[in-house]
Amino acid sequence: MKAWICLPLIALALAGCAGKSAYRDSCGSQLDAAWHELDIAKAEGFAGTVSYSKALSLLTGAKTQQQFEAYEGCTSKAEKARFYIRESRAGR
């Protein structure tokens, strides 16, 4: 009887863990790429643009979400940051 009660609880717990890790790799790789691109933009002299500032703000938020295991939001913010970095390098 206990097995019938515990089995669904274990399955539910494992499903919850799997859901949290769905975007984990994407979050990490997007953040790494974005920080690298941000460093390049800074070295090229685009650190003063509005787009650069938006990207930096988004990356800070994405890193915070990564630390709280909100990987989907982290991935979304990192992708937006990469867009603003490209805009910054294009002079917009």
N, C-alpha and C positions, 0 to 999 in steps of 0.2 A: 504494500500500500504506500509506504513512504517513497518508494522508487517512482511511482506514478505521480507523486506530488513534486519530487525533486527534479525529475527529468525535464519537465517544461520550464522550470525556473532556471536550470542550467542552460537550456537552449536559448532562453530569452536573454540571459546575461551574455552569452557568447555572441548573439546577434547584435546586441548593443555595442560590444567591443568592436565588432567587425564594421559596424556603421561609422564609428568614430575614425577608424583608420583608412576609410575609403579615399580621402583626399590628403592623407599624411604625406605621401611621397610627392604628390603634385605641389603641395604647399612648400615643402622643403626645396624642391628643384626650382620653382618659380622665384622663391625668395633669394636663393643663391644667385640665379641669373640676374635678377633685378638689382641686387646690391652691386654685382660686378659691373653692370651697365651704368649704374649711378656713379660709380667710381670713375669710369671712363668719361662720362659726361662732365664730371667735376674737373678732371684733368684737362679736358678740352676747353674749359672755361665757360661752361654753361650753367654753373652753380647759381648764378644770380637770376635765372629766369623763373617766371611764375610756374611753368610746367615742372621744373626741377623741384620747386618747393612743394607742389602738390604730390609729386612722386615720393618725396622724402616723408611727407606726412602719411601717405598711404602705406608705405613700407613699415613705418613705425607701428601703425595700427595692425598690419598683417603679422608682424612679429609678436605683438601682444596676443593676438588671436591664436597664433601657433602655440604660445606658452599655455594658453587655457584650453588647448585641444579643440578649438573651433576651426578645423582645417578647411572646411568649405569656404568660409568667409575669408580666411587667410589666402587661399588660392585666388579668390575673386579680387581681393585688394592688390595682391602682387601682380596680377595680370593688368589691372588698371594702372598700377604704378609703371609698369613696363611701357604702356601706351604713352603716358606722360613723359617718360624719359625719351622716347623716340621723338615726341613733339618738341621737347627741349632741344634735342640735338639738331632738329630741323629748323630751329629758330622761331618756333611758335609758342 
